[in-house]
Amino acid sequence: MEDKSKYIRQFQVQRMWGRFNLQWNDIREDVNILVGINGCGKTTLLNLIADYYAGLKVKKSIAEAVSGTEINVPVTYLRSFDVPANSKKKTESMLLQELKHIILQNGEGTSFFDYRMKMLNYPEQADLIRQRIEAFFKVVNKLFDETGKSIAIDPKSNSLVFVLNESKEPKKEYVEIDKLSSGEKQILLILTTVFLQEEKPWVLLMDEPEISLHISWQDCLVGLIRQLNPNCQLILTTHSPNIFANGWEDKIVFIQDLVVAS
């Protein structure tokens, strides 16, 4: 029998914003799509779940108390990255910072760079790692083909780059990740994060992942996540019907249905 402690099965919030209680029972172990009008508490609930499993204390101004299933798997939270187009800040956007952290060597052993280096440290796993990377590149290239790019590893920097498909040998034209559009960065961050889970049981929280994504990418997002890691429990919020298109309608949860009497 499958160990249910791998996944969140239920979660409760007492007196959210001092106004109402939430009781979320029967959380699915595959896909959960939380919907509701603006200001109804979707993101707040997701934040509370993330903070609870990160061991953080709940702020009394947000909720009186929270509790949930005790689990023994990692929890990753990908927030929406809604950066104004007219931002004049010279620092890197949060989205680019997160993307670089998950791709480049980060000292935590959780990046794409670190994963590739496992081929040197664990030669017995080299073939499997190479096969997984090739399969991952096929998934990414199927999406990025629409933008005329394909993913590659720069032989000089040993980092992920994109090649313009119309460029000819031997002068390939590379596009660094910081030159990608916000939507391209967003989808690459999501897919790389899931790829690095290595098909292990995991909980992935996502807040409005459709931001910056083209409709066609929204349509296939949940399916691609499940393809890369069928053992990942997905809990996300969205305002886009395209996210739950293609057969995910039965995974919708209306936040107003979780409200219980105080």
C-alpha positions in Angstrom: 0.0 0.0 0.0 1.3 3.5 -0.9 2.6 5.5 2.0 0.2 8.5 2.2 2.6 10.5 4.2 4.3 11.2 0.9 1.6 13.7 0.1 -0.5 16.3 1.8 -3.9 14.8 2.4 -5.6 17.6 4.4 -5.0 21.1 5.7 -6.8 23.4 8.1 -6.7 27.1 8.8 -8.3 28.7 11.8 -9.6 32.2 11.6 -7.9 33.3 8.3 -7.8 37.1 8.4 -9.8 36.8 11.6 -12.9 36.1 9.6 -13.3 32.4 8.6 -12.0 28.9 8.9 -10.8 26.7 6.1 -10.9 22.9 6.0 -9.3 21.2 3.0 -9.9 17.4 3.1 -9.2 14.8 0.5 -6.4 16.7 -1.2 -5.5 14.7 -4.3 -2.0 13.2 -4.5 -1.6 14.1 -8.1 -3.1 17.5 -9.2 -5.1 20.1 -7.2 -6.1 23.4 -9.0 -7.4 26.0 -6.6 -9.7 28.6 -8.1 -11.7 31.6 -6.9 -12.2 35.3 -7.4 -9.5 37.9 -6.7 -9.1 38.5 -3.0 -10.8 35.3 -1.8 -7.6 33.9 -0.2 -6.1 31.5 -2.8 -2.5 32.9 -2.5 -2.8 33.3 1.2 -3.8 29.7 1.6 -0.9 28.6 -0.6 1.5 30.8 1.5 0.2 29.2 4.7 0.8 25.7 3.3 4.3 26.6 2.2 5.2 28.3 5.6 3.7 25.4 7.6 5.9 22.8 5.8 8.9 25.1 6.0 8.5 25.2 9.8 7.6 28.9 9.9 5.3 30.4 12.5 2.0 31.8 11.2 1.4 35.5 11.6 -1.6 36.2 13.8 -2.7 38.8 11.4 -3.0 36.1 8.7 -4.4 33.2 10.7 -4.9 32.0 14.3 -3.5 28.6 13.6 -2.8 26.1 10.8 -2.3 22.3 10.7 -1.8 19.6 8.0 -0.8 16.1 7.2 2.7 15.3 8.4 4.8 14.4 5.4 8.3 13.2 4.8 9.0 14.6 1.3 10.3 17.9 0.1 8.0 20.9 -0.6 8.9 23.4 -3.2 7.0 26.7 -3.7 7.2 28.6 -7.0 5.5 31.9 -6.7 4.3 34.0 -9.6 6.9 36.5 -10.9 4.8 39.4 -12.1 7.6 42.0 -12.8 6.4 45.3 -14.3 7.7 45.7 -17.9 8.6 49.3 -17.2 10.7 48.5 -14.1 13.8 50.7 -14.1 15.7 48.7 -11.5 19.1 47.6 -12.6 19.1 44.6 -10.4 18.1 41.2 -11.8 14.4 40.3 -11.6 13.4 37.7 -9.0 12.5 35.4 -11.9 16.0 35.6 -13.4 17.6 35.1 -9.9 15.5 32.0 -9.3 16.3 30.7 -12.8 20.0 31.2 -12.4 19.9 29.5 -9.0 18.2 26.4 -10.4 20.5 26.2 -13.4 24.0 27.3 -12.3 26.2 25.9 -9.6 24.6 27.0 -6.3 26.6 25.2 -3.6 23.5 23.3 -2.5 23.6 20.4 -5.0 20.2 21.3 -6.3 21.0 22.9 -9.7 21.1 21.6 -13.3 24.9 22.1 -13.2 25.3 20.1 -10.0 23.1 17.3 -11.5 25.3 17.0 -14.6 28.4 16.8 -12.4 26.9 13.7 -10.8 28.1 11.9 -14.0 31.7 12.5 -12.8 31.0 11.7 -9.1 28.8 8.7 -9.7 30.0 7.1 -13.0 27.6 4.2 -12.6 24.7 6.7 -13.0 26.2 8.5 -16.0 24.1 6.7 -18.6 20.8 7.3 -16.7 21.7 11.0 -16.1 22.5 11.4 -19.8 19.3 9.8 -20.9 17.2 11.9 -18.5 18.9 15.1 -19.8 18.2 14.1 -23.4 14.6 13.5 -22.6 14.3 16.8 -20.7 15.8 18.7 -23.7 13.2 17.1 -26.0 10.4 18.4 -23.8 12.0 21.9 -23.7 12.7 22.0 -27.4 9.1 21.0 -28.3 8.0 24.2 -26.5 10.9 26.5 -27.6 10.6 25.5 -31.2 7.8 28.0 -31.5 10.2 30.8 -30.6 12.9 29.5 -33.0 15.3 28.2 -30.2 16.6 24.9 -29.0 18.3 24.2 -25.7 22.0 23.3 -25.5 25.0 23.2 -23.3 27.6 25.8 -24.1 31.0 23.9 -24.4 32.9 27.0 -23.2 30.8 28.0 -20.1 29.4 24.5 -19.5 26.0 26.1 -18.8 22.6 26.0 -20.4 22.1 28.3 -23.4 19.7 28.4 -26.3 20.7 28.2 -30.0 18.8 30.1 -32.6 17.6 27.4 -35.0 18.2 29.5 -38.1 21.9 29.9 -37.2 24.3 27.8 -39.3 27.4 25.9 -38.4 30.1 26.6 -37.5 28.8 30.0 -36.2 26.0 29.1 -33.9 24.3 32.0 -32.4 23.7 31.5 -28.6 21.1 33.1 -26.5 21.9 33.4 -22.8 19.2 32.7 -20.3 19.0 36.3 -19.2 18.1 37.3 -22.8 15.0 35.0 -22.8 11.5 36.5 -22.5 9.8 36.4 -19.1 7.5 33.6 -20.4 10.4 31.6 -21.6 12.2 32.1 -18.2 9.1 31.1 -16.4 8.5 27.9 -18.2 12.1 26.9 -18.0 12.2 27.5 -14.3 9.1 25.4 -13.7 10.3 22.5 -15.9 13.9 22.5 -14.7 12.6 22.5 -11.1 10.4 19.4 -11.8 13.1 17.7 -13.8 15.6 17.9 -10.8 13.1 16.1 -8.6 14.3 12.9 -10.4 10.8 11.4 -10.4 10.8 11.2 -6.6 7.7 11.9 -4.4 7.5 15.7 -4.0 5.1 18.5 -3.3 5.1 21.4 -5.7 3.1 24.5 -4.9 2.6 27.1 -7.6 0.9 30.5 -7.5 -0.6 31.5 -10.8 2.0 29.9 -13.0 0.1 31.2 -16.1 1.6 34.7 -15.7 3.7 35.5 -18.8 2.9 32.1 -20.4 1.4 31.9 -23.9 -2.0 30.2 -24.0 -0.5 27.1 -25.8 2.0 26.7 -23.0 -0.7 27.1 -20.4 -2.7 24.3 -22.1 0.1 21.8 -21.7 1.8 22.9 -18.4 0.1 20.5 -16.0 0.6 17.6 -18.4 4.3 18.4 -18.8 4.8 18.6 -15.1 3.2 15.2 -14.7 5.3 13.8 -17.6 8.5 14.9 -16.0 7.6 13.7 -12.5 4.5 11.5 -12.2 5.2 11.3 -8.4 4.9 15.0 -7.9 1.9 16.3 -5.9 0.8 19.5 -7.6 -1.1 22.2 -5.7 -1.6 25.4 -7.7 -3.7 28.5 -7.9 -4.9 30.0 -11.2 -7.3 32.4 -12.9 -6.7 30.8 -16.4 -9.1 28.2 -17.7 -6.3 27.1 -20.0 -4.4 25.6 -17.1 -7.1 23.0 -16.4 -7.8 22.4 -20.1 -7.0 19.0 -21.6 -8.6 16.8 -19.0 -7.8 18.4 -15.7 -11.2 19.9 -15.0 -12.0 17.3 -12.4 -9.0 18.5 -10.4 -10.5 21.9 -9.7 -11.2 23.0 -6.1 -13.2 26.1 -5.4 -11.8 27.9 -2.4 -15.3 28.9 -1.2 -16.1 25.2 -0.8 -13.4 24.9 1.8 -14.9 27.5 4.1 -16.4 26.1 7.3 -18.4 27.7 10.1 -16.3 29.4 12.8 
